[in-house]
């Protein structure tokens, strides 16, 4: 008898878990969301007060820059009897392993004990920092190094446009190129239809709906910035004077309609292609392409834009002595031994590729970023819900940091976007309905954040389902909106629905879920975000405000 009972219990459990198919169509996911929400404990308790907000202060991403110590010194030397030159170096050559080429060269340079005319020793200090972030530190004058080696010259043009002096030491420390990585099958299909597969045909294929193209944030990524400039240059038919024209702007907006998302990180894009996501192609540097084992077979690489030759520039008015050290270092780098090492690490390949355009004025680069910010959503307004964890595990510092992140991050949200606010613990509560983020809505949003108090269990997936339903209701009012969800949590779900139960719905609705984790199981949140190719941020780092600001600045 007991065995029979156990059998029926197991049969019941299997039946319950097989009620939802692993893959749902969009309409099936909508229907399942409707059913599942009826069994969730949720309420509306809309904020009925307005917080004080500063309407005169326009947020600048540079104001959120963390302390420079957040960006590691990867090669250093002691001060005694030495003159040290600090160089900002892009991460693909000041990282680890095959990304640590210039670290190895700099270490050998320092060990060589090269003397200057005054008897002191020439030394370099390498600070690993992405090119875009390096420019932000320099332009804001929050921290200015002696020299800068970004991935490409476009960043130097931007510094020049901000009236900060740059002096070329060497235009090329090691060769590299940016390119579009595309599946072989898609490559052959495009070749059959368009004759050749290059940037122009890929852009046309994206506009025609034959290709889902992804690229990285041009405010942060060298390859993303290069891609943006290359697309605008292509639309302008090679006329730099027309790159910001209304005609080019309109063409770029049409192109963006075929771009599923602009990635916060390169890894986010690569994972989309590898896991059969919405992307058919994405941008990447060739050195990274060569060193990524998952891309060894089944993919083609199509170069585009300006070369990424890792130039070295002095920044500002530094002493002749430091200029001499930089020249000695550049000469040292060019030794055959170190150029061979660069080759072994993936640099100095595709040396026959010539830049498609050169000598772009820095003001055009800056204005191109602004154009991207305005047109990236291809005329579609964004509707977003911020879903916040107020369970007991968030009490104290985690909730305090969450509030701070929303206070500062909300300043980057475009007033034309529509924003809502929801919280969850054991239950789910809607605090602010989705409305245009004008000053009144912003005041309600901030008031809702201020009033959050922690307590109860963690029903994260219940909160996600309720928030997705809010976004779907908003989409019914306006089919042209671009919905997205931001989840701020510690990720420790111990109540209500599970990922297994809700993943088919999330996947079927195709709404990206960006996660920001506090004392969190980061892998759980990464997996949640990866379902629809969104980004995940670890809020335990001191630079979380900057990261969230950068995310919202690019997405909102």
N, C-alpha and C positions, 0 to 999 in steps of 0.2 A: 504493500500500500504506500509506504514512504517513498519507494522508488518511483511509483506512478506519479505521486505528487511532485517529486523533483523533476520528472520528465515534463509535466505540464508547466511547471514554473520556467524551466529552460525554454520550452516552446514559446511561452508568452514573451520572455525576454528577447528571443531571436526575432519574433514577429514585430515587436516594438521597434527594434533597431533596424529592421529591414524595411520599415514603412517609408523611409526616405531614401530615394535613389542616390547613389554617389554623385552622379552628374545630372543636374537639372537644367532645363531650358530656362530662359529668362522668365517666361510666363509661369512655368511650374514653380520657380523660386518665389515669385510674387504670391502665388496661391499658398505655398507652404509657409511663407512669412506671415500671411494673414491668419492661418490656423494656429501657428505656434504662439503668436502674440496674445491670443485669447487666454492662454494658460500662464501668462506672466503677471506677477504682481507689480503693476505700475500705476502711477498717479500723476496728475498735473498739479503742480504747486508753483504757479508762475510768480516770479519776483514782482513785487508791487512797489518797489522803491528804485530810485536812481542814485547811483554812486557819483561822486565828484570825479570828473575826468578832465585832463588838460587838453583842450581842443586846439591849443596854439602850438603844441609841440609835435613836429613831424619826426617820426622815428627814423634813425639812420642805422643801418646794419653795423656800421663801423663803431657806433657807440656801445654795442654789446660785445665787442671783442674781449676775450678773456685775457688774463695776464700772459705775457709772452712765454712764461715758464711752462705753459701747457704744451708748447711745441718743443720737442726734445732737442738738446744739443747732442749730436751723434758723434762728433769728433771735437776734442778740445785740447788745450795745452795750458800749462801753468804760466803765470805772468812773469815770474822772475827772469830778468835778462832777455825777455822776448817782446816782440811787438806782434799783437794778435789782430788779425782781420776777421771779422764775423761775416759769414755769407749765408743768406737765406737760400736754401737749395730745395727744389721740388722733390716730392716724395718718391718718384720712380727711380731716383738716383741717390737718395739719402735715406733709404729705408733699410730693409734687411734682405739677406740672400741676394738674388739676382737684381733686386732693387737697391742694393747698397754699393754700387760701383764707385761713386765719388767719395763715399766714406773710406773705402779702402785706399784710394789714391791719396786722399787728404792725410790719412794716418801715416802713410809712407813719406809724404812731403814733410810732415812735422818731425818724423824720426830722422830725416836727412840732416837736420840742424844746419840749414842754409843760412849763411851770414849776410847781413846788410853792410853797407859802407861804414856805419857807425859801430860795427862790432856786435850789434844785437842780432838775435835769431829771428828769422821770418817764420811765422806760424799762422795757421788758419783755424777758425772755429766754424764748424758746419752746424746749422740749425735746420732740421727737416720740417718743411712747411709747404702746404699746397700753394701753387702759384697764385691762385685767386686770393687766398687768405693773406699771403705775403704782400700783395698789392694793397689790400685793405689796411694793413699795419703801416705801410709806408705812406700811403696817401693821407691817412688820418693823422700821421705823425705820432701815433701812439708808441711806435717803436721803429726806428730806422737802422737797418744794418749798414755795414760798410759796403756790402756788395750783394748782388741778387743774381741767381741763376734759375730763371723760370724754365718751363718746358719750351716756350716759343716767344717770339718778339712782340706779339700782340699786347702782352702785359706791360712791356716796357713802353710801348706807345701810349698806354693809358697813364702811366706814371708821368711821362713827358707832358701829356695834356693837362696834368694837374700842376704844371710849373715846378716840378721837382727835377733837379739836374740828374742826368744819367750820363755815364761815360763808358763807351764800349771798351772792354778789355779783350774779349775774344768773341766773335759772332757764333762760334761753334766749338763746344767742348766735346760733344759726341753726337752723332747723327741719329735721328729718329723721325718717323712720320706718323701722322694721324690717318686713320682709315675707317671705312665702314666694313664691319664683319657681317657676312651674310651666309645663310645656309646654302650649300652647293645646289640643292634642288631648286631653291628660289632663284639663285644666280642663273641657272640654265633656263628657267621659265622667262626671266627678264631678258636674257640674251636672245631668246627665240622671238620675243615680241618687240623689243626695242633695238635690236642689232648689236649695241654695245652696252656694257654695264659700267657706268661711271657716275659721278655725283649728279650730273644733269639728268640722266635717265632714271636714277633712283628717286630724285625729287619728283620727276614727272609720274613715276609709278606710284609714289605715295599720294599724290594729288588725285590720280585716277582710281585709287583704291586697290591697286594691285600689290601693295606692300605696306606692312605696318612697321614704321621706322621709329626707333628710339634714340635719344641722345641725352647727354648730361647737362646739368644746369650751367649755362654760360657765365654766370656770376662767380662760379667756383671752379669749374673744370676747364683746363686748357683745351682739351679735345672738344668739349661742348662749345666753348667760345669760338674755336676755329671753325666748327661745323656751322654755327650761326652765321659767321662772317662769309663763309663759302657759299651758303645758300642765298644770302642777300646778293652777293657778287654775281652768282649765276642768274638770278632773276633780273639783275641790272645789265645782263649781257656784257659783263666785263667793264662797265663804265662806273668807276668809283663814285663819280658825282651823282649818280642816280640810285645809289644803294639805299638811301633813306627816302626816296620819292614815294608818293601816294600809290603809284602803280606797283612798285616793289612791295610796299607794305600790304597792299591788298593780296598780292600773289602769295606772300608769306603766310597770311592768315588762312588762305585756302590750303596751303601745305600743312599747316598745323592741324587741320581737320582730320588728316590721316595719321597723326601722331598720337598713339594711345596715351602716352604719358612722357613727361620729361623727368628723367631719373635724378634722384638725389645723390646716388652713388653709381659707379661703374658696375659694382657687384650686383646691384639691383637689376640692371639691364641684362647682364650676362646670365643671371639666374632665370630671367624671363625666357630667354631663347633656349637655354638648356632644358628647362622643364616644360617646354611646349606651350609657353604662355602666349600673350597677344603679339609679341614682337617677332618679326621675320629678320630684322637686321638692327645693328646698333653700332655706336662709334667706340673706337679703342685705339690706343697707341700700338704701333707694331711691336715694340719691345715687350709690351705686356701680352700681346697676342702670341708671340713666340714662346713665352714662358708660362702660358696657361694650358695645362695638359688636356683639359676638356675641349679645347679648340684645335687640337693637333690634326684631327681629321674631320671632314664633313663641312668645312667652312672656307669661304673665300675672303680675301682681304683686298679692298679697293681704296687706295690712297686718295686723299683729297686735301685741298687748302694749302696753307703755308706749312713749311717744314717745321718739325720740332727738334731743332738742333742744339737746344740747351745752351744758350748764349751766357756769357758772364759780363755783367755791368757793374761799375762802381756807382754808388748812390750818394748824391749830395756832394758837398765840397770836402772830400777827405784829403788827408795829407799826401804829399808826393811819396813819402815813405810807404804808406799803405798802398798807393797805386803801384809802386815797385813790387811789393809783395804779391799783389794780385797778378801782375804780369809774370812774375817768376812762377806762381802757382799754375797759371794757364799754360805756360811753356812746359812745366813738369807734367801736366795732364796730357799734353800732346805727344809725350814719349811713346814710341812704338809699343812698349810693354803694356802701357795702360790703355792704349787704343785697342790692342788685341784683347785685353780683359773686357773692355766695353763691348767688343764684338761677341765675346763669349757669353755676355750677359744680355744679348739681344739688341744692343745699339749698333750703329754703323752698318745697318742693313738698308737695302733699297736706296743706296746712295745715288742712283741715277734719277731718282724722282726730283723734279723741279717744282718749286712753289708755284701755285696757279695764280697767285697775286702777291705783290709786295708793296712796301711803303704806304700802307694804309695809315692815314692820319689818326692819332689817338682820339680826337674828338668824334670821329666817325665810329670808332669802336665803342666809346661811351654811349653815344646816341643809339647805336645798334642794340645795346643791352636794354636801354629804355624801351625801344620798339618791341623787343622780345617780351618784356614785362607786360606791355599793353596788349599785344596780339597773340600771345602764346595759347590762350584759351579759345582762339578762333571765333571770337564774338560770343562765346557762350559764357553766361554768368555762372559763378560758382555758388553752390549751396553746400554748406558744411555744418556738421554737428560736432561739438566738442563734448565727449563723454568722459566724465571724471569719476574716479574711484574714491569714495568717501567711507570705505569700510574701516573697521578697527585697525587693521594692519597698516593703514596709511596715517595713523595718528602721529602727531608731532612733526618732526622734520620733513618726512615725505610730503605731507599735505601742505606744509608751509612752502616747500620748494615748488610744488605743483601750482599753487596760487601765484607765486612769483613769476613762474614761467608764463602763465596766462596773462598776468598783468602786463608784462613786457611784450610777449608775443603778439597780443591783440593789436598792438600799435602798428604791426606790419600788414594788417588785413585791409584790403581795398574796400572803401566805403560802398562800392557797387555790389559787393558780394553779399550773400544772405547767410546769416549765422544763427545757430541755435545752441542751447546748452542743456545737457542732461547729466544727472548723477546716478550712481548706483552704490548700494551696499547689499543687504539682503533683498531689497526691493529696488525699483527703478523710479526716478522722479524727474519729470520734465520741468526745468526751471525757467527756460527762456525759449519761446517758440521761434521757428526759423523766420527771420525777417531781414530786410536790407540793413547792413551794418552802419547805419547813420549814427549820429551822436547819441540819440535817444536809445537806440538798440545797444550801442556800446556801453552806455551808462547802466542799462539793465544787466548786461552781460557781466560787467565788473562787479555789480552789486551781488549777483548770484555767486560769483567766485568768492567774494569777501565773506559771505554768509555760510560757506561750507563748513560742516562739522563732521569729524570722523566717528564711526561706530558701526557695529554690525558685521555680517559676513560679506563675502565677495561673490556676487552673481554677475560676473563680467559679461558672459554671453547673453544673459537676459538683457543687460543694458545695450549690447550691440544690436540685438534684434529690435528693441524698441526704437533705437536711434535710426536704424536702417528703414524702419516703417515711416518715421518722420520724413526721411529723405525721399522715400518713394511717394508719399503724399504730396510733397513739394513738387516732385517731377510730374505728377498728374496735372498740377496747375500750369506747369511750364515745361514742356518736353525738351526745351533747348538748354536746360541747366546742366551743369557738370557737378554731380554729387560726390562728396567725399566725407569720410569720417575720421576724426582724430580721437584716439583712446589714450587717456593718461591714467596709468595704473601700476600696481606692483605685480600684476599678472597672476597672483595666487588665487585662482578661482576655487572656491570651496562650497559653492551653493548654486543651485539652479542648473541651467543648461550647460552642456559641454561643447568642446570644439567639434567632436565627432558628429554631434546632432545638428550643429549649425553650419558646418563648413560647406555642405552642398548648397545651402541657401546663399551664403556669402559669395561663393564662387559663381552661382547662377546669376546673381544680381549684378556682378562685375563692378561693384562700388569699391574703390580703393580704401583700405583701412590703415592709416598711419598710426603707429604705436610709439608711445613715449613711456619708458619704464622706470619706476622708482623702487629701489631695493628689489628689483624684479627678477623673475626668471626670464632673462633676455631671449633665450632660445624659443620659448613659448610665444613671445611677442613677435619675434622675427618670423616664425612660421605663420602666425596670423596675418602679418603684413604681406608676406610673400604670396598669399592666396591670389590677390589681385594686384600684385606687383607694386606695392607701396613700400615706403621706407620705415625703418625702425630706429629709434634713438635711445641710447642709454643715458638716462637722466642722472646717473650717479657721478658723472664727470663734472668738473667745475665749469666747463664751458657749455653747459646745457642751454643756457639762455641764448648764447650765440648760435648754437646748432638749431634750436627751435626757431629763432629769428630768421636764420638762413633758409630753413625749410618753408616757413610761412611766406617769406619774401619771394621765394621762387614759385610756390604753389598758389598763393592767394593774391 
